[in-house]
């Protein structure tokens, strides 16, 4: 019985680690930060209740230089 419970706990922790918790902030994928790609990322982020911000120390040329900040300010 404890083996099954332990397995379920590990599975739940893995799923939260991979998918992130709902409403958590996340970095954007790699790619050129064009107007269209940033507009799409901004709309996706806004649908989750967040805003797109440049990560500290980055230039903003690549999409991975940005993050969607949900539920907190920076």
VMD Tcl script that builds the backbone (N, CA, C; Angstrom):
set m [mol new atoms 222]
animate dup $m
set s [atomselect $m all]
$s set {name element resname resid chain x y z} {
  {N N UNK 1 A 0.818 -1.198 0.000}
  {CA C UNK 1 A 0.000 0.000 0.000}
  {C C UNK 1 A 0.860 1.258 0.000}
  {N N UNK 2 A 1.881 1.294 0.830}
  {CA C UNK 2 A 2.742 2.466 0.887}
  {C C UNK 2 A 3.508 2.623 -0.425}
  {N N UNK 3 A 3.840 1.530 -1.070}
  {CA C UNK 3 A 4.526 1.589 -2.354}
  {C C UNK 3 A 3.688 2.300 -3.397}
  {N N UNK 4 A 2.402 2.001 -3.432}
  {CA C UNK 4 A 1.517 2.658 -4.394}
  {C C UNK 4 A 1.373 4.145 -4.078}
  {N N UNK 5 A 1.254 4.471 -2.811}
  {CA C UNK 5 A 1.133 5.871 -2.414}
  {C C UNK 5 A 2.397 6.638 -2.784}
  {N N UNK 6 A 3.547 6.044 -2.525}
  {CA C UNK 6 A 4.810 6.676 -2.880}
  {C C UNK 6 A 4.923 6.887 -4.382}
  {N N UNK 7 A 4.496 5.906 -5.149}
  {CA C UNK 7 A 4.509 6.011 -6.605}
  {C C UNK 7 A 3.621 7.163 -7.068}
  {N N UNK 8 A 2.443 7.304 -6.474}
  {CA C UNK 8 A 1.536 8.383 -6.855}
  {C C UNK 8 A 2.102 9.747 -6.488}
  {N N UNK 9 A 2.764 9.839 -5.365}
  {CA C UNK 9 A 3.373 11.100 -4.954}
  {C C UNK 9 A 4.485 11.494 -5.926}
  {N N UNK 10 A 5.330 10.533 -6.293}
  {CA C UNK 10 A 6.411 10.815 -7.239}
  {C C UNK 10 A 5.835 11.202 -8.598}
  {N N UNK 11 A 4.793 10.535 -9.036}
  {CA C UNK 11 A 4.158 10.852 -10.307}
  {C C UNK 11 A 3.583 12.268 -10.299}
  {N N UNK 12 A 2.915 12.631 -9.228}
  {CA C UNK 12 A 2.328 13.972 -9.121}
  {C C UNK 12 A 3.419 15.040 -9.120}
  {N N UNK 13 A 4.500 14.804 -8.406}
  {CA C UNK 13 A 5.597 15.775 -8.369}
  {C C UNK 13 A 6.239 15.913 -9.747}
  {N N UNK 14 A 6.364 14.819 -10.469}
  {CA C UNK 14 A 6.937 14.856 -11.814}
  {C C UNK 14 A 6.052 15.650 -12.759}
  {N N UNK 15 A 4.753 15.434 -12.676}
  {CA C UNK 15 A 3.835 16.149 -13.546}
  {C C UNK 15 A 3.847 17.648 -13.264}
  {N N UNK 16 A 3.900 18.031 -12.009}
  {CA C UNK 16 A 3.968 19.451 -11.680}
  {C C UNK 16 A 5.294 20.046 -12.129}
  {N N UNK 17 A 6.361 19.275 -12.041}
  {CA C UNK 17 A 7.673 19.758 -12.463}
  {C C UNK 17 A 7.764 19.947 -13.963}
  {N N UNK 18 A 7.152 19.078 -14.733}
  {CA C UNK 18 A 7.227 19.171 -16.195}
  {C C UNK 18 A 6.286 20.229 -16.741}
  {N N UNK 19 A 5.073 20.223 -16.282}
  {CA C UNK 19 A 4.083 21.135 -16.831}
  {C C UNK 19 A 4.023 22.455 -16.121}
  {N N UNK 20 A 4.588 22.523 -14.980}
  {CA C UNK 20 A 4.485 23.740 -14.196}
  {C C UNK 20 A 3.121 23.845 -13.547}
  {N N UNK 21 A 3.030 24.629 -12.540}
  {CA C UNK 21 A 1.748 24.819 -11.879}
  {C C UNK 21 A 0.923 25.800 -12.694}
  {N N UNK 22 A -0.389 25.630 -12.723}
  {CA C UNK 22 A -1.210 26.572 -13.474}
  {C C UNK 22 A -1.011 27.988 -12.944}
  {N N UNK 23 A -0.818 28.929 -13.838}
  {CA C UNK 23 A -0.627 30.305 -13.432}
  {C C UNK 23 A 0.816 30.665 -13.140}
  {N N UNK 24 A 1.752 29.732 -13.365}
  {CA C UNK 24 A 3.154 30.008 -13.084}
  {C C UNK 24 A 3.789 30.774 -14.238}
  {N N UNK 25 A 4.779 31.573 -13.927}
  {CA C UNK 25 A 5.512 32.313 -14.950}
  {C C UNK 25 A 6.379 31.346 -15.745}
  {N N UNK 26 A 6.688 31.724 -16.987}
  {CA C UNK 26 A 7.504 30.861 -17.835}
  {C C UNK 26 A 8.270 31.694 -18.852}
  {N N UNK 27 A 9.402 31.152 -19.291}
  {CA C UNK 27 A 10.192 31.792 -20.328}
  {C C UNK 27 A 9.677 31.374 -21.699}
  {N N UNK 28 A 9.913 32.206 -22.692}
  {CA C UNK 28 A 9.458 31.902 -24.042}
  {C C UNK 28 A 10.464 30.997 -24.750}
  {N N UNK 29 A 10.012 30.344 -25.813}
  {CA C UNK 29 A 10.877 29.472 -26.601}
  {C C UNK 29 A 11.883 30.295 -27.394}
  {N N UNK 30 A 12.874 29.602 -27.962}
  {CA C UNK 30 A 13.883 30.274 -28.785}
  {C C UNK 30 A 13.293 30.650 -30.139}
  {N N UNK 31 A 13.853 31.659 -30.744}
  {CA C UNK 31 A 13.441 32.124 -32.060}
  {C C UNK 31 A 13.636 33.625 -32.153}
  {N N UNK 32 A 13.527 34.142 -33.356}
  {CA C UNK 32 A 13.691 35.579 -33.573}
  {C C UNK 32 A 12.514 36.330 -32.953}
  {N N UNK 33 A 12.803 37.374 -32.229}
  {CA C UNK 33 A 11.761 38.169 -31.565}
  {C C UNK 33 A 11.207 39.192 -32.543}
  {N N UNK 34 A 10.441 38.707 -33.520}
  {CA C UNK 34 A 9.825 39.601 -34.499}
  {C C UNK 34 A 8.540 40.185 -33.917}
  {N N UNK 35 A 8.008 41.162 -34.622}
  {CA C UNK 35 A 6.762 41.792 -34.173}
  {C C UNK 35 A 5.647 40.757 -34.053}
  {N N UNK 36 A 5.500 39.917 -35.081}
  {CA C UNK 36 A 4.421 38.924 -35.089}
  {C C UNK 36 A 4.585 37.882 -33.988}
  {N N UNK 37 A 5.820 37.405 -33.774}
  {CA C UNK 37 A 6.032 36.389 -32.735}
  {C C UNK 37 A 5.798 36.961 -31.342}
  {N N UNK 38 A 6.207 38.204 -31.125}
  {CA C UNK 38 A 5.965 38.830 -29.816}
  {C C UNK 38 A 4.482 39.134 -29.613}
  {N N UNK 39 A 3.786 39.504 -30.686}
  {CA C UNK 39 A 2.349 39.759 -30.582}
  {C C UNK 39 A 1.598 38.476 -30.218}
  {N N UNK 40 A 1.982 37.363 -30.839}
  {CA C UNK 40 A 1.359 36.072 -30.531}
  {C C UNK 40 A 1.665 35.655 -29.094}
  {N N UNK 41 A 2.921 35.805 -28.676}
  {CA C UNK 41 A 3.310 35.441 -27.305}
  {C C UNK 41 A 2.608 36.324 -26.282}
  {N N UNK 42 A 2.435 37.605 -26.602}
  {CA C UNK 42 A 1.745 38.528 -25.699}
  {C C UNK 42 A 0.288 38.138 -25.534}
  {N N UNK 43 A -0.368 37.761 -26.632}
  {CA C UNK 43 A -1.772 37.338 -26.556}
  {C C UNK 43 A -1.920 36.050 -25.752}
  {N N UNK 44 A -1.007 35.106 -25.961}
  {CA C UNK 44 A -1.046 33.841 -25.215}
  {C C UNK 44 A -0.818 34.082 -23.731}
  {N N UNK 45 A 0.141 34.939 -23.416}
  {CA C UNK 45 A 0.455 35.257 -22.027}
  {C C UNK 45 A -0.712 35.989 -21.360}
  {N N UNK 46 A -1.306 36.944 -22.078}
  {CA C UNK 46 A -2.426 37.706 -21.524}
  {C C UNK 46 A -3.627 36.802 -21.245}
  {N N UNK 47 A -3.818 35.771 -22.067}
  {CA C UNK 47 A -4.919 34.830 -21.841}
  {C C UNK 47 A -4.737 34.063 -20.536}
  {N N UNK 48 A -3.494 33.946 -20.084}
  {CA C UNK 48 A -3.199 33.271 -18.814}
  {C C UNK 48 A -3.121 34.258 -17.657}
  {N N UNK 49 A -3.372 35.538 -17.943}
  {CA C UNK 49 A -3.359 36.553 -16.897}
  {C C UNK 49 A -1.993 37.155 -16.648}
  {N N UNK 50 A -1.091 37.061 -17.607}
  {CA C UNK 50 A 0.258 37.566 -17.406}
  {C C UNK 50 A 0.625 38.668 -18.374}
  {N N UNK 51 A 1.858 39.142 -18.236}
  {CA C UNK 51 A 2.407 40.157 -19.120}
  {C C UNK 51 A 3.802 39.707 -19.564}
  {N N UNK 52 A 4.178 40.098 -20.779}
  {CA C UNK 52 A 5.502 39.782 -21.315}
  {C C UNK 52 A 6.491 40.833 -20.827}
  {N N UNK 53 A 7.636 40.374 -20.321}
  {CA C UNK 53 A 8.693 41.276 -19.872}
  {C C UNK 53 A 10.030 40.758 -20.370}
  {N N UNK 54 A 10.963 41.689 -20.594}
  {CA C UNK 54 A 12.325 41.303 -20.951}
  {C C UNK 54 A 13.014 40.779 -19.698}
  {N N UNK 55 A 13.727 39.668 -19.830}
  {CA C UNK 55 A 14.467 39.127 -18.699}
  {C C UNK 55 A 15.655 40.033 -18.406}
  {N N UNK 56 A 16.004 40.168 -17.151}
  {CA C UNK 56 A 17.105 41.045 -16.751}
  {C C UNK 56 A 18.419 40.571 -17.380}
  {N N UNK 57 A 19.150 41.513 -17.948}
  {CA C UNK 57 A 20.448 41.204 -18.523}
  {C C UNK 57 A 20.394 40.696 -19.953}
  {N N UNK 58 A 19.244 40.725 -20.594}
  {CA C UNK 58 A 19.105 40.242 -21.968}
  {C C UNK 58 A 18.763 41.399 -22.896}
  {N N UNK 59 A 19.084 41.242 -24.179}
  {CA C UNK 59 A 18.903 42.314 -25.158}
  {C C UNK 59 A 17.495 42.405 -25.715}
  {N N UNK 60 A 16.814 41.286 -25.844}
  {CA C UNK 60 A 15.474 41.292 -26.396}
  {C C UNK 60 A 15.417 40.943 -27.871}
  {N N UNK 61 A 16.496 40.409 -28.410}
  {CA C UNK 61 A 16.520 40.032 -29.826}
  {C C UNK 61 A 15.943 38.647 -30.069}
  {N N UNK 62 A 16.023 37.789 -29.075}
  {CA C UNK 62 A 15.543 36.419 -29.190}
  {C C UNK 62 A 14.313 36.258 -28.298}
  {N N UNK 63 A 13.398 35.382 -28.694}
  {CA C UNK 63 A 12.204 35.167 -27.871}
  {C C UNK 63 A 12.555 34.674 -26.469}
  {N N UNK 64 A 13.644 33.905 -26.362}
  {CA C UNK 64 A 14.029 33.398 -25.041}
  {C C UNK 64 A 14.533 34.505 -24.116}
  {N N UNK 65 A 14.704 35.719 -24.643}
  {CA C UNK 65 A 15.078 36.875 -23.819}
  {C C UNK 65 A 13.880 37.434 -23.051}
  {N N UNK 66 A 12.699 36.908 -23.335}
  {CA C UNK 66 A 11.464 37.379 -22.717}
  {C C UNK 66 A 10.855 36.292 -21.850}
  {N N UNK 67 A 10.009 36.712 -20.930}
  {CA C UNK 67 A 9.268 35.777 -20.097}
  {C C UNK 67 A 7.852 36.290 -19.886}
  {N N UNK 68 A 6.954 35.355 -19.656}
  {CA C UNK 68 A 5.577 35.692 -19.308}
  {C C UNK 68 A 5.476 35.643 -17.793}
  {N N UNK 69 A 5.219 36.774 -17.191}
  {CA C UNK 69 A 5.146 36.862 -15.732}
  {C C UNK 69 A 3.666 36.850 -15.351}
  {N N UNK 70 A 3.283 35.782 -14.626}
  {CA C UNK 70 A 1.880 35.587 -14.234}
  {C C UNK 70 A 1.778 35.693 -12.724}
  {N N UNK 71 A 0.909 36.568 -12.264}
  {CA C UNK 71 A 0.593 36.631 -10.853}
  {C C UNK 71 A 1.599 37.320 -9.957}
  {N N UNK 72 A 2.615 37.950 -10.506}
  {CA C UNK 72 A 3.557 38.694 -9.681}
  {C C UNK 72 A 4.198 39.767 -10.534}
  {N N UNK 73 A 4.753 40.760 -9.886}
  {CA C UNK 73 A 5.452 41.821 -10.618}
  {C C UNK 73 A 6.926 41.685 -10.381}
  {N N UNK 74 A 7.676 42.237 -11.262}
  {CA C UNK 74 A 9.111 42.145 -11.140}
  {C C UNK 74 A 9.731 43.476 -10.955}
}
mol reanalyze $m
mol bondsrecalc $m
mol representation Tube
mol addrep $m
